[in-house]
């Protein structure tokens, strides 16, 4: 009986960044919807929905963080894994930071 030893290959560089970026893009819509539901379930959010007494949040900030999260996520996904790994890591950090800012802005809308 012969056995073959399969050496364990280390994961390709950048695979973790690809996973983080893909998870960020996959969780963008559910996190925005959950934040909107949470914001509308507060007293201020209910008054906003019923009587149109909504606090002002700059629309450019909300739209800018949404666009930044999507563009940075897509850039990190299509970026070659072996080239400029440090810059790609910062792109993923930018994506998640913009996504967290977007959710916090939506949650702040209801308070």
N, C-alpha and C positions, 0 to 999 in steps of 0.2 A: 504494500500500500504506500503510495507516495502522496505527500501533501505539498501543496503549493503555498508559499508564504506570500501574501499580498501586502506589500509595504503600505503603510498609511500615508497618504499624501496630505500635506498641509493644505488648508483651503486657499483658494486663489486670493491674492491680495485685492482688497476692495470688495470682497463678497459681503462682508458685514455692512459696509456702507450701502451697498445695493439693497440689502434687506431693510436697513433703517429707512432708506429713502422710499422704498416700496410701501412699507408699513405706514409711513407718514402720509403718502398719497391715498392709501386705502382708508385711513382713519380720518381724513380731512372732512368729508361730508358727514359721517356719523357724529363727529365731535361738534361740528357747527350746528347740526340739527338738535343735538342734546343740549347745547348751550342756549339755543333759541327757545327751546321748550322750557328750560329752567328759568330763563329770563322772563318769559311770558307768564310763568306761574307765580311770580311775585306780585305784591300789591301794586308797585309802580308799573310792572309789565301789563297787569290787567287794566289799569287806568289808561295805559298807552293804547291797548287794543280796543277798549270800549269808547273812550272819549277823545282819543287822538292827542293826549297830553304826554307826549314823548320827550324825553331829554335829548338834547342835541349832541350827537357824536359826529365828528368830522367824517363824512363819507369817503373822502380821499384816503384817510387812514385805514378804514375797513377794507376798501377795495384794493389799496396798495398792499396790505398784508396778505390778502387772499391771492392776488396775482403773484406776489413774491414767493409764497409758499408753493404754489403750483409750478411756477417757472423754475425755481431752485430744485424742486423735487424731480421734475422731468430732466433737468440738466444733469443732476447726479445719477439718474438712471441711465442716460445715454452716454455718459462720460466713460471713456475707456478705463478699465479697471487698473491697468498698470501704469498709467500716465498721470502725473501730478496728483498723487494720492492725497497729499496734504491739502491742496486746493479743493479737491473733491470732498474731503472731510469737512472743511469749512462751509461748503455749499450745503451739505446735509444739516450742519448746525444752523445755518441761516434759514433753511426750510422749516425746521422744527421751531425755531424762535419766532418766525412769522406766524406759524400755525398757532402757537400758544398765545401770542399777542392777539390774534384774531378771536380766539375763544374768549379771552379775558375781556376784550372790547364788547363782545356780544353779551357776556354775563354782566358787565358793567352797565349795559343799556337798561337792564331790568331793575337795577338798584337805585 
